[in-house]
């Protein structure tokens, strides 16, 4: 279980970094910026959910 949680945390962090990079370079379309903003919000929620589950299972 710990390995799966750690893997999810790493993947989410990678996706967040990619999204931040996309947000910085997306200058030609408002739709892209909005989609990236939504993606970042969802990734943040996913990270919080994984962290919460990790605490519930008593894993650090």
C-alpha positions in Angstrom: 0.0 0.0 0.0 2.8 2.4 0.9 4.5 1.8 -2.4 1.3 2.6 -4.3 0.7 5.8 -2.4 4.3 6.9 -2.9 4.0 6.2 -6.6 0.8 8.2 -6.8 2.3 11.1 -4.9 5.3 11.1 -7.3 3.1 10.9 -10.4 0.9 13.8 -9.2 4.0 15.9 -8.4 5.3 15.2 -11.9 2.0 16.1 -13.5 1.8 19.3 -11.4 5.2 20.3 -12.6 4.3 19.7 -16.2 1.1 21.6 -15.8 2.9 24.6 -14.3 5.3 24.5 -17.2 2.4 24.4 -19.7 0.7 27.3 -17.9 3.8 29.4 -18.2 4.2 28.7 -21.9 0.5 28.8 -22.9 0.2 32.3 -24.2 -1.9 32.0 -27.3 -5.2 30.6 -26.1 -7.4 31.4 -23.1 -9.0 28.0 -23.4 -5.6 26.4 -22.7 -5.0 28.5 -19.7 -8.4 27.6 -18.3 -7.9 23.9 -19.0 -4.5 24.0 -17.3 -6.0 25.9 -14.3 -8.7 23.2 -14.0 -6.0 20.5 -14.2 -4.0 22.1 -11.5 -7.0 22.4 -9.2 -7.8 18.7 -9.8 -4.2 17.6 -9.2 -4.2 19.6 -6.0 -7.4 17.9 -4.9 -5.9 14.5 -5.8 -2.7 15.2 -3.8 -4.8 16.3 -0.8 -6.9 13.2 -1.0 -3.9 10.9 -1.3 -2.2 12.7 1.7 -5.4 12.3 3.7 -5.6 8.6 2.9 -2.0 8.2 3.8 -2.7 9.8 7.2 -5.8 7.6 7.7 -3.6 4.5 7.2 -1.0 5.8 9.6 1.6 5.9 6.9 4.2 8.7 6.6 
